[in-house]
């Protein structure tokens, strides 16, 4: 290549002394890299929404797993109206804004038995298409939703009709 060194003895490497991958013995110029914001030579920095340690900048970390490594095959997890899935691979992470009261649902695709997920430190989780809860959070309202009850709350997040209270009706209530 005209540099006076036999090609057999060439050493390819970065020749920029300011680069994080500088190779002092290089005789042929190779790729040079800078440190990213996480200190990784030639890295891309943290994933969007995450810090350099893999923590969410806001919200809770959601991890989707697939035991076969081929993605979720059409299975979809929905949290607060936002869909999460994985097209391929064995895991993916995202940051989820957790509300005072959260709704969770699952839409089956193929091979749900190969899927699992966890939100935060087990705030909610599931596997095989099953959910730990459809609603969770400290701000969720648990109430009676029977319209005939005196304490009905039709806006309840969690239905528990064992909490229903009814007016005492005296006498026969059969239609004549």
N, C-alpha and C positions, 0 to 999 in steps of 0.2 A: 504493500500500500504506500510505498515511497517514504516511510519514516526511518529507514535504515535498520529496522529490526526485522529479522526473518519471521515470516508469518507464523511459523511453527512455535515461536517463543513469545508471540503477542499476548498481552494480558488486557482484556477488555474491562473497563470500569470507569467510574465517574472521575474526571480529572479536575473538577471544581473544588478547590480547598474549602469553600464555604458550604458545600453540600453535606448533608448528614451521612451520605453513603460514599464519601470521598475515598478513593483507592489510590494510595501513594505509589503503588507499583504499576499502575495502569499505563500501558503504552498505546492503547487504542481507546478512543473516547466511547464511553457507555452512557446509559441514562443516569441523570443526577436528580436527587430528590431533596425536598425540604422537610423539616419537621412540621406535622400538622398541629392543630391547637391542643391535641391530646398528648403531644410529644412522640408520636409514632413517625418514624422515618418513611416518607412516601405515603403516609396514611391519608384517608379522606376526612378525618375528623369524626366527631360523633354522629350517629344517625339522627335524622331530624326529630326534634322533640326530646332528645336524651342528652345527658352530660357525658363526659369522658368515662365515667364509671358505669355507664349503662342505666343510670337512674333517670326517671322521668323528670323533666323540668317542671311540668305541671301535671296533675292527675296521678293516676295509679297505673302501674305497669301491667299490661295484659299479655300473657304468653299463650300462644296457640301451639299445640304439639300434634304431630302426626307420626305414629309408630312405624309406618312403612316408608316415610320420607317422600311420598308422592303428592303431598298437598291434601287438601280437605275434600276433594272430589265432589264439590257442589254443596257440602254442608256449610251452614252459615249460622254464626252466633250474632245475635242482635242485642246490644246494650243501649238503652235509652234512645232507641230508634236508629242507631248507627250500626251498619253491618260490618262484621269482621269475618274474614275467611283467609285461606292460604291456597294460592294456585299451585305451588310446588314446594318441595323441601320438607324438612322435618320439624322446623319451628319458625315462628315469626313473633315479633313483639311490637306493641303499639302502646301509646299512652292514652288513657281513657279518663275523661272528666267524670268524676264520681259526684253524684248529686246527693241531696238529703234523703231522697227516695229514688231508687233505681229499678228499672224494669229490664228483665232478661228473657229472651226467647231463643228457640232453636229451630232451624229449618233443616230437615233431613235431606241429604244428598245420598251418595253411595258410601258404603264402608264406614258408617258413623262409629263403629266399634274401634276404629283405628285413631280416633280423635280424642283429645283432651285439652283442657284450658284452665287457667287460673288467673284471677284478677287480684292484684296486690298481694297482700299476705293472707290469702284465702278469704277475702271479702266475699267472693263468689267463685265457684268452680264447677267443672263438669267433665264427664267422660262418657264415651259410648252413646252420645246424644242425650244424656240425662243431665239435668241442671240441679245444683244444690238448692236453688231458690229461684222463683220467677220474679220476686220483688225482694229488695233488701235495702237497708239503710235506717239510720236512727230517726229520720224524719218521716218514715212511712206511717200512714194512719191505718190501724187495724180497727174494723168496726163491723157492725151489723148492716147488711144491705137489703134486708127484707122490707119492702115498702109498707107492709102492714104493721111493722113495729113502730113503737113510739120514739125510738132512738135510732131510726134508720139514717145512715149516712151513705148516700149513693155515690159519693166521691171517694170512698175508702180505697186505699191502695191494696190492702189485704182483707179479704172477706172472711169474717168469722161470725157466722150467724148464731153461734152459741152465746153471743153477747146480746142478742135481741131481747127487748123488753116489750111486753104487750099490755094493753089496758085489760083489766079484768072485765069480762062480759058476763052479766047476770042473766040467768034464765036460758030459755031455749034459743038456739041460734039457727035452727033448721027453717028452711023456707016453707011457707004454708002452701 
